[in-house]
Amino acid sequence: MSLAGKTILVTGASSGIGYAISTRLLENDVNVLGLCRDTSKLPPGAQAIQCDLSDPVAIIAAFSNISKIDAIINNAGLALLSRISDGDPADWETMWRVNVHALTLCCQKALPLLSEDGQIINVSSMSGHRVPSSGGFYAPTKFAVRAVTDALRSELRTDGKITRVATVSPGFVDTPLLNHYFKGREDHLEKTKASMRMLTPDDIAASVLHILETPLHVEITDIQMRSSDQVG
Ligand SMILES: NC(=O)c1ccc[n+]([C@@H]2O[C@H](COP(=O)([O-])OP(=O)(O)OC[C@H]3O[C@@H](n4cnc5c(N)ncnc54)[C@H](OP(=O)(O)O)[C@@H]3O)[C@@H](O)[C@H]2O)c1
């Protein structure tokens, strides 16, 4: 299915995975709406939607200015190292707001704007499939992303709608997010990078394009992917 001429909203388009997805889409003549806080970092050609996803009022305002889209890639997210046993609850709230609540609200607000054959892709993580020993509250937010996606699919089918919904679940990807995930454990980050050829943001972008290009009778529900060097 050709993507040329379609309009696709990408959250977190200013960095890492979202930037790579947006770049690939632009190369395929897609009209990219790039949502983030720092719109100066969007790839050239993306239409800027400035929005702080931790603020539900700002999300509702941002969507009120969008008329029609063919797909939404809910990619924005953050990984603060915050343990359950002694982490700062403010960090849990920040992650929950952006990774889960904002993503859920973006799904809801996108539905009336999506074309009949629309597609929603939510970026989860391998940390949404198994809980790493040192990831703190990040994995709970990514398990929730998968649950939100599955709940939405059930609701859509119950309502007789064919909008397809998917998650993409990467292992380690070499992006700025890892600097937060490994904050205070920089030596561990260096060791992790030395031990594997990490996924690149473009590896994830290729899978997102694959989902978008599948025929309408095919629904990919989740793509789990990790470096072939990654243990666990
Ligand atoms: N890197 C990995 O190893 C990895 C693995 C699995 C899953 N993931 C997931 O992949 C997604 C993208 O992560 P990444 O690695 O590409 O991280 P990144 O390079 O740090 O990019 C994060 C993006 O999210 C946006 N964002 C963060 N907080 C926001 C807010 N409050 N409002 C609006 N936008 C916000 C940032 O834009 P602004 O700062 O401009 O707002 C940025 O564009 C996340 O959901 C992450 O959990 C990453």
PDBQT file of the ligand as one rigid body, heavy atoms in Angstrom, charges set to zero:
ROOT
HETATM    1  N1  LIG A 301      15.747   4.004  23.151  1.00  0.00    +0.000 N 
HETATM    2  C1  LIG A 301      15.372   2.794  23.546  1.00  0.00    +0.000 C 
HETATM    3  O1  LIG A 301      16.206   1.934  23.920  1.00  0.00    +0.000 OA
HETATM    4  C2  LIG A 301      13.911   2.409  23.534  1.00  0.00    +0.000 A 
HETATM    5  C3  LIG A 301      13.590   1.056  23.664  1.00  0.00    +0.000 A 
HETATM    6  C4  LIG A 301      12.254   0.685  23.662  1.00  0.00    +0.000 A 
HETATM    7  C5  LIG A 301      11.256   1.629  23.536  1.00  0.00    +0.000 A 
HETATM    8  N2  LIG A 301      11.609   2.948  23.424  1.00  0.00    +0.000 N 
HETATM    9  C6  LIG A 301      10.505   3.910  23.309  1.00  0.00    +0.000 C 
HETATM   10  O2  LIG A 301      10.633   4.623  22.106  1.00  0.00    +0.000 OA
HETATM   11  C7  LIG A 301      10.003   5.894  22.230  1.00  0.00    +0.000 C 
HETATM   12  C8  LIG A 301      10.934   6.974  21.694  1.00  0.00    +0.000 C 
HETATM   13  O3  LIG A 301      12.095   6.988  22.496  1.00  0.00    +0.000 OA
HETATM   14  P1  LIG A 301      13.537   7.443  21.974  1.00  0.00    +0.000 P 
HETATM   15  O4  LIG A 301      14.487   6.391  22.420  1.00  0.00    +0.000 OA
HETATM   16  O5  LIG A 301      13.493   7.839  20.561  1.00  0.00    +0.000 OA
HETATM   17  O6  LIG A 301      13.763   8.702  22.949  1.00  0.00    +0.000 OA
HETATM   18  P2  LIG A 301      14.299  10.192  22.710  1.00  0.00    +0.000 P 
HETATM   19  O7  LIG A 301      15.352  10.213  21.669  1.00  0.00    +0.000 OA
HETATM   20  O8  LIG A 301      14.632  10.696  24.072  1.00  0.00    +0.000 OA
HETATM   21  O9  LIG A 301      13.002  10.956  22.140  1.00  0.00    +0.000 OA
HETATM   22  C9  LIG A 301      11.878  11.150  22.948  1.00  0.00    +0.000 C 
HETATM   23  C10 LIG A 301      10.872  11.999  22.182  1.00  0.00    +0.000 C 
HETATM   24  O10 LIG A 301       9.706  12.147  23.010  1.00  0.00    +0.000 OA
HETATM   25  C11 LIG A 301       9.385  13.528  23.075  1.00  0.00    +0.000 C 
HETATM   26  N3  LIG A 301       8.813  13.862  24.374  1.00  0.00    +0.000 N 
HETATM   27  C12 LIG A 301       9.267  13.524  25.601  1.00  0.00    +0.000 A 
HETATM   28  N4  LIG A 301       8.526  14.090  26.563  1.00  0.00    +0.000 NA
HETATM   29  C13 LIG A 301       7.566  14.815  25.921  1.00  0.00    +0.000 A 
HETATM   30  C14 LIG A 301       6.506  15.651  26.339  1.00  0.00    +0.000 A 
HETATM   31  N5  LIG A 301       6.266  15.885  27.661  1.00  0.00    +0.000 N 
HETATM   32  N6  LIG A 301       5.724  16.245  25.420  1.00  0.00    +0.000 NA
HETATM   33  C15 LIG A 301       5.957  16.057  24.094  1.00  0.00    +0.000 A 
HETATM   34  N7  LIG A 301       6.951  15.267  23.622  1.00  0.00    +0.000 NA
HETATM   35  C16 LIG A 301       7.748  14.674  24.527  1.00  0.00    +0.000 A 
HETATM   36  C17 LIG A 301      10.708  14.275  22.865  1.00  0.00    +0.000 C 
HETATM   37  O11 LIG A 301      10.462  15.549  22.276  1.00  0.00    +0.000 OA
HETATM   38  P3  LIG A 301      10.676  16.969  23.017  1.00  0.00    +0.000 P 
HETATM   39  O12 LIG A 301      11.755  16.784  24.040  1.00  0.00    +0.000 OA
HETATM   40  O13 LIG A 301      11.036  17.913  21.893  1.00  0.00    +0.000 OA
HETATM   41  O14 LIG A 301       9.344  17.274  23.594  1.00  0.00    +0.000 OA
HETATM   42  C18 LIG A 301      11.411  13.380  21.852  1.00  0.00    +0.000 C 
HETATM   43  O15 LIG A 301      11.050  13.726  20.545  1.00  0.00    +0.000 OA
HETATM   44  C19 LIG A 301       9.644   6.050  23.713  1.00  0.00    +0.000 C 
HETATM   45  O16 LIG A 301       8.276   5.764  23.895  1.00  0.00    +0.000 OA
HETATM   46  C20 LIG A 301      10.496   4.983  24.393  1.00  0.00    +0.000 C 
HETATM   47  O17 LIG A 301       9.943   4.536  25.600  1.00  0.00    +0.000 OA
HETATM   48  C21 LIG A 301      12.904   3.361  23.415  1.00  0.00    +0.000 A 
ENDROOT
TORSDOF 0
